[in-house]
Amino acid sequence: MTTTKNKKRDLLDELIREHLAEGKHPRELLEEGGLLKQLTKQLVQKCLEAEMDTHLGYEKSERSGKSAENRRNGYSKKTLQSEQGELTVGVPRDRNSDFEPQIVAKHQTRLAGLDTKVIALYARGMTVRDIQAQLEEMYGVEISPALISNVTSAVLEEVKAWQNRPLDDVYPIVWFDALQVKVRHEQRVINKAVYLALAVNMSGQKELLGIWISPNEGAKFWLSVFTELKNRGMKDVFIACVDGLTGLDEAIVAAFPDAMVQTCIVHMVRNSTKFVSFKDRKGLCADLKTIYNAIDEKEAAEHLDAFCLKWDKKYSMIGKSWRQHWDRIMPMFLFPEEIRRTIYTTNAVESVNMTLRKASRNHRIFPDDESVIKVMYLATQNISKKWTMPVRNWGAALNWFAVEFKGRVPLG
């Protein structure tokens, strides 16, 4: 094995030395007409010849009476697009016309690898026209916008399987959020919301449960989402973190009656300061901080009373809003600080949204819902690759959950 590896390395070294001995720049190894392109072409040709040998049962230089009924019958010229540019190869033919090569299948016009490049560029938010220009500039490959659309559309089957995959029985924490995109619909451009459900599973790992698109939100829409999640196997949620999406609270309670609904404190503060003058903002935010940083619910309620006494004359709607949402604010006080930091904000899903906004930035207007789904799905797959570690202090959190949600934490 080692001898074979050494021979391969020596052969490559010799090829590179010969290339450089001709006075060529090392960069030319990778350029159009360079050594890498020549090697790729020869490798594809050799593989095609080997496939034909296997199909006929004998090599080109051999004669076999058993295979006389079917023989080689010349070549068909075929041009392939690859990462090294265009390659022209000869596809062997047989007299019976039943040879079907695998490395370059019938009607295939691109070598494996180029499609991956197209999808990777699309996932990073590049438009079809941008990808076309990028591939032509980098590899000298001319690909039509229609072909790029077809390549990326192949992702839709993968999306369908992902969106319908089975889910775990229990998710301790789930965040919900949305972002707006513009989509063409019946010769008009309308705003649509892309809704996300990001969860933490029992192992403490983040997991995106699904992506949904709708021009309208409300309890009916959210109930359809939760029905889908339940049909996929999700039976229980401990804490649902929300940020005021219309109808979401009611739908969660209807679908998962035992779920604890926690309003995002960051959104509460952001909404509270929306109409506050600049000179009052710093002091007002400091007073709000005493509420959500309180040791327990009793102390938080006392700080809210103090806040209202101080600010109600100028900003009465702020105190009123906090009192109206108190049932959705106070759940976090049941937990220690390390768990509160995880559940009292939807920042976890908002960071996902920020990446998705970057990916969709170049798509000022999406042609249809499928285009939105393709971009969002591919971008989220890139994000999820970074979710390699469990949520911080997850072991301690599970112990608290076992006490607070007694009998609902799976033992296995």
N, C-alpha and C positions, 0 to 999 in steps of 0.2 A: 504493500500500500504506500509506504513512504517513498520507495523507488519510483512508483508511478507519479506521485505528487512532484517529486524532484524533476522528473522528465518533463512534466507539463510546465513547471516553473522555468526550467532551462529553455524550453521551446519559446515561451513567451518572452523571456529575456533576450533570446537571439533575434526574434522578430523586431523587438523594440530597438535593439542595437543597430540592426540593418536599416531601420527607418531613420534613426538619427545619423547614421554614417552617410546617408544621402544628403546631409545638410539641411534636413527639415526641422522645423521647430516642434518641440514636444506637443504643443497645443494642436498641431495638425493631426495627431493621432485620433482625435475626437471629432475633427471637422468633416465636412462633406468630402467624400472620396478618401478619407483617412483609413488607417489600419483597422480601427474598430468596426467601421462599416463593412470593410472587405471581409473581416472575420465573421461578422454576423451573417452576411450573404452566403458565405461558404458553409457555415454551420447549418443554416436552413436548408441549403441544397443537399448537403450530406444526409440530413435527417429525412428528407424526401426520398432520396435514393434508398436509404435503409428501410423505410416504410414499404417501398415497392418490393425490395428483396423479401421482406417478411410476407407480403401479400402473395407473391408468386411462389415462395418456398425455395428460391435459389438466388444466388448473387448474379450480378450482371455478367461476370466473366465465366460463369458456369453454364453447362448445358444439361438439361434434365428431361428425359423422355416423359416423366410423370407430369411435367408442367408444360409439355409442348402445346397443349390445347390453348394455353393463354401465355402470351409473351408481351414484352415491352413494345410500345408502339409510338415511340418518339416523345416529344415534350410539348406542353402548352406554356406559352410565355405568360407570366403573371407579375404585375407590379404591386408591391406592398408598401404601405406607409409604416414607418418605424421611427423610433427615437433617433436613429442615425440618418434619417431622410428616406428617400425612396429607394427601394431595393427591387431589382428585377431578377426573378428566379425562373427556372424551368421546372414545371410540375410534370413528373413522369405520367405517361398514359399506358394503359394496357389494352390489348385487343378486345377483351370482353367488356371494356368500359365500366368495370365495377370496382375499380380502385378508388378509395376515398381517403385521402391523406388526413392525418389528425393535426399535425403541426401547422398546416395551412389548409383549413377546411374549405370546401366549396363555397364560393361567394364571399369568402373572407378577404378583406382588403387591407387589414391592419394587423401587425404583429402584436402579440400579447405584450402589454406594458404601456402601449400608447393610450388605450382606453383608461387605464389607471391614472395616467397623467391628466387626461381630460377631466375625470371625475374629481381628482385632487384640486385642480384649479377652480372648478365649479364650486367645490366645498368652501373655498376661501373667498367666495363672493364675486368671482370674475364673471362677466357676462359672456354670452356665446360669442359675440364679436371680439371681445378681449381675448378669449381663449384661442380663437382662430388666428389672431395677430401674433399671440405669444408663441404658438406652436410653429408658425411660419418663421418667426424670427430666431427661435432657439434651435429648431431641428430642420428647417427648410421644408417642412411638410405642409402642403396645402389641403386643408380640410374644410368642407362646406359647413355653414351654420346648421343646415338640416341634419348633417351627419353627427355633429356635436350634440344636437338636441336628442337624436336617437340614442347616442351612447349614454347620456345622462338619464334618459327615460327608462333605461334598463334598470335603474336604481329603484323604480317604483314598485317592482315586485318584492325587492328587499324591504322597502318601507312597509308594504302591506303585511309581510310576515312579522316584521318588528312590532308594528302597531297592534297586531293580534296575538302576540306571544303570551304564554301563560305568566301570571304574576304570582308573587308569594301570597300566603294567607294574610300576613300581618305586616304593616309598615308603621313603625313607631311615629315617624314625622313625615308629613307631606306639605310641600309649599305649592301654592298656585299663583301664577302671574300671567300677564299678557303683554304683547307688543303689537303695534299697529303697522300694517303694510298697505300699499295701494295696489289694487288688482283690477284688471279690465274685466268687465262683466256686462254682456249685452250692449256692446258699443259705448259703454260708459266706464269711467274710472271711479271706483268706490273704495272706501276704507274698510278693511277687514282686520279682525283681531286674530292673532296666532296665540293660542292658549297652551300653556305648559303645565305639567304636573311633575315636580321633582320630589323624589322621596329619599329617605334613608331607610335601608332595610335592616333586618335584625343583626346583621354583621357590622353595621355602622357604615356601610358603603353607600355612596350616592348613586341613584338610579333614576333616569328619566323614564317615566311611565308611559308618556304619550304626547302627541302633538295634535291639536285640533284647530280648525279654521272656521270662523263664523262671522257674519257681518253684525250679528246681534248677540248680546249676552243676557242672561236672566236665569231664573230658577229652572225653567223648562230645559234650557240648553245644558245647564250644569247637571241636571238629573240624568240627561242622556249620557253625559260623560261618565258619571258615577255608575250608571247601569252597565256601561261598557266595561269599566274597571272591575265591577263585581262579576260580570260574566267571564272575565279573564282570570278569576280566581281570588281577587282581593276581598277579604272578609272583614277586616278591621283596621282602623286607623286610631292611633292614640291622640296625636295632636295635629290639627290642620292649621297651617299658618296662612293667613289671608291678608289682603290689603284693600278690601272694600270693593272688590268686583261685584257687580250687580247680581243679586240672587244666589251668590255662592254660599253664604252662611246658611240660608234656609235649605239649600239642596244638600249640603253636608249633613245637617242634622236629620234630614229625611232619609238619606241613604245610609248613614252611619250614626245612629242615635247615641252611641256611647262615645263618639269622638269629642275631644276637647278643642274648641275653636279659639285660636289665638290671633288677635288683630296685630298687624305689623306696627310696632311702635315707631319705627322710622317714618312710615307713612303718616302716622298720627301727628308727629312733630312737624313733618313737612307741610301737611295740610293746615296745621295750627298757625304756622308762620307765614302763610301765603299772603295775608293782608296786613301784616304787622309792619310798622314803619321801621326803617333801618336803625334808627337810634334806640328803639325798644327791643330789637330782636335778640341781642346778646343777653340782656338781663332776663327776658321772657324765656329763652331757651334754657338758661341756667335753672330757672324755677321749675320748668317742665322736667328737667333732668332729675330733680329731687323726688319727683313722683315715680318715674319708672326705675330709679335706682334704689328705691326704698327696700328695707330689709324684708318686709312682709306687706300683705294687703292692708292691714290696719294703718301702718305708718304711711303707705302710699295714699290712702284716703284722707289722712290728716294733711298731707302735703297738698293734695288737690283742693281741700277746703281753703288752705292758706293761699294757694295760687288764685282762687276765685275772689277772695277778699281783696287781693292786691290788684288784679287785672280786669275784673268784670266791668268796671266803669268804662274802660277803653275798648276792651275786646271780649265782650260777654259771650260771643259764640264759641270761643275756645273752651272755656270751662264747661259750657253746655254740651259740646261735642264729646268731651272726655267722659262726662257723666252718662251720656247716652250709650257710649261704647264700653262702659265699665265692665259689663259681663264678659266682654271679649278681651279686655285688657288684663284683668286680674288673674287668669290661669297661670301666667308665668311665675307668680309669687309663690306657687306651690313647690317650686324647684330651686336648687342652689344656683349660684351665679354662673357656673360653667355650663349648665343646661339652659339657663335663661338666654345666654348669648347666642345659642343656636336657634331657639324657638321664637324670640321676640322680634325677629326681623325676617323679611323675605329676601335678604341680601344674597342668600345662596342661589336662589333662582334668578334674581336680578343680574347676578354676574354672568349667568348663562345667557340671559336676554341681551346683555351688552355685547357678548361675542356674536350673537345672532344678528344684532343690528349692524355690526361691522360687516358680516357676511352678506347682508341684504342691501348695504348702502349703495352699491353700484347698480342695483336693480331698482331704479326710481319708480318704475311701474311694472309689476309682474303681469305676464300675458294671461295667466290663469292660476287656479288653485294648485294644480299639479306642480307648476314651477316653484311656487312658494314652498310646498312640502319637500320638494327635492333639495332646495337650498338649505332649508331649516334642518332636515334630517341629516344631511351630509355634514353640516356644521356641528350639530350636536354629537355626531360620532367622533369628530376630532376632539371636542371638549371632553367627552367621557374617557378618552385615553389617559387623561391626566388624573382621573379619580382612582388612584392606586392605593390610597391610604384611608382607613376609617376615620370618621369624625373624631375630633380630639375629645379625650376623656369619655369615650363611648362606654367603657366598662362601668364607670361610675354612673353614667346616665341610665344604663340598663338596670342597675340595682334600684335606682329611684323609681323607674318605671314599674318594676316588679312590685314595689310597695304601693304606689299611687294607682296602678291599673292591675290590682290583684286578680289573679286568675286568667289574665288576658295575655301574658307574656309566654310564648311557647317554651316548653322545657327542653325540647330536642334541639 
